[in-house]
Amino acid sequence: MTIAARSGRQGGGGPPLGILAVVFTALLVAGLAVSTAMAGGDIFPSPFSSSPTILAYFHDHRDPVRVSAFLQFAASVPLAIYAATVSARLRTLGVRVPGPTIALAGGVVAATMLALCGLVSWVLARPDVLDEPAVVRALHDLAFVTGGTGHVVFLGLLVAGVAVPGLLAGLLPRPLAVAGLVVATIAELSTITLLVSDAAVLLPLARFTALAWLVATGFLLPRTRATRANRATRAGTNI
């Protein structure tokens, strides 16, 4: 068996990226949808809401908050696996620029932020905590900065770390790679939320477009150089 053949087989290993992205997305969306349905349509309060509104939500909806926390924490696991897998695959495909490392770092930190948000939200559902308004407000703000700004900004790094080599090395369809750069830019701009509350609109925009992009990329990123070459040959492209 030649070295190239062995390399091709090894490159095909690892969990399927598309499935990981679908599982991560499904858990995250379920955390929002199920908790909102359980709360009778009341959505998780914004940190920019009044303190009475925030306190009332957590007092009245302990079970929805606990379910949301569980699903958010669960979603962090496939996200971390996705980051590790896509980083390894990019290296298998011959990418030697910092992209794979950026993708790994961004994905792991994004997963950590999401896990922290889930754990902090679980604490917010504890009855003893709800008797301390100042603690509830502080924990709610912490849940926002970790699961909101913190998670989305580093999710953008994951997207950028895959999109840049995907574009430069021709590993992804050009429109998809360019879309990834746009999504990553919006995600990084959401940092402004920490200074300007109106910029919070960037968070869901960046989050959900990033989820869709990661799903599409998970299914389209080739497993091996041979797969990439075969696709290029069928498209009539010289690599």
Secondary structure, DSSP 8 states (H G I E B T S, - for coil): --HHHHHHHHHT-S--HHHHHHHHHHHHHHHHHHHHHHTTT-----TTS-HHHHHHHHHH-HHHHHHHHHHHHHHHHHHHHHHHHHHHHHHHTT--SSHHHHHHHHHHHHHHHHHHHHHHHHHHT-TTGGG-HHHHHHHHHHHHIIIIIIHHHHHHHHHHHHHHHHHHTT-S-HHHHHHHHHHHHHHHHGGGGGT-GGGGGHHHHHHHHHHHHHHHHHHHS-SSHHHHHHHHHHHT---
